[in-house]
Amino acid sequence: MRDTLITIFGGGGFLGRHITQHLTAAGARVRIAQRNIRIAQDIKPLGNLGQTQLVATDITKPDSVARAVHGADAVINLVGILKGDFDAIHHVGAGNVAQAAAAAGCAALVHVSAIGADAQSKSAYGRSKAHGEAAVRAAFPGATILRPSIVFGREDQFVNRFAGLIASLPMVPVIGGKAKFQPVYVDDVAQAVTMSIADPARFGGHLFELGGPEAISMAELNARIAKEIGVDRSFVAMPDGISGLMAGLTGWLPGAPITRDQWAMLQTDNVVAPGSAGLEAFGIKSTPMAAVIGDYLVRFRKHGRFGVRTKNRPG
């Protein structure tokens, strides 16, 4: 991939930063296409001088997308939202990216969707993801589609969010406690994206569901986080009826803990479907959460790293 130019839509986020590190290490040039380029400023130091560039782009506007793709050899689409106009971003926007990549003659396109993409999903999020995949396939049949489960890592907005709540609340409500996830490490996903871009002949035209080595329920995840940060908490399982009513009444408010659509997503497990090709197709051994989260959740411990006890030193 040396000296190839790869446009990454939404590359200024959590996953995008890790992908950029892999691509620049392989010698590629990276163009980060971001609606708000200020949040992508920390991407610049990840490459050598001139190896990374930023461009302001709105994927709902075809002309803006075409400019971001101009001259690129390959394209990666990471853009996604958890609330808002799902169809505009996940469906129309994804189609715009695929059409622009095809028109520009790009050799590869990687579209990062999500486990739960289903045209019959109870959630608008899941339906929009499925419609986006269909739009990508129609415009760029050789695209690689990746569906990760919840992605975890040092800067994630999932494990860290729950750790913050658990560290600050004496009693923690748990919504969707039985819902299962198959958390996948950010660097494993980044590696799969990089390999897909590097070898479209092998991975193009296929769909992969990416999950970690274990499926864990929301309740189990909360308990594990509490153990990692060294706190003893009472967890209160919220009945689906009550949590659903709460989401319906308050989910539209800014800062609401959960929207009605997010509640609907929790009614279905977020795990790799049986028989689906996954990380093993890339030769990647999935990283367990236990090997990673203790290192970055230590900041939520009382006294931080100084509060960690070791076997060789009395507390």
Buried (B, 14 or more C-beta within 10 A) or exposed (E): BEEBBBBBBBBBBBBBBBBBBBBBEBEBBBBBBBBEBEEBEEBBEBBEEEBBBBBBBBBBEBEBBBBBBBEBBBBBBBBBBEBEBBBEBBBBBBBBBBBBBBBBEBBBBBBBBBBBBBEEBBBBBBBBBBBBBBBBBEBBEBBBBBBBBBBBBBEBEBBBEBBBBBBEEEEBBBBBBBBBBBBBBBBBBBBBBBBBBBBBEEBBBBBBBBBBBBBBBBBBBBBBBBEBBBBEBEBEBBEBEEBBEBBEEBBEEEEBBBBBBBBBBBBBBBBBEEEBBBBEBBEBEBBEBEEBBBEBBBEBBEEEEEEEEEEEEEE
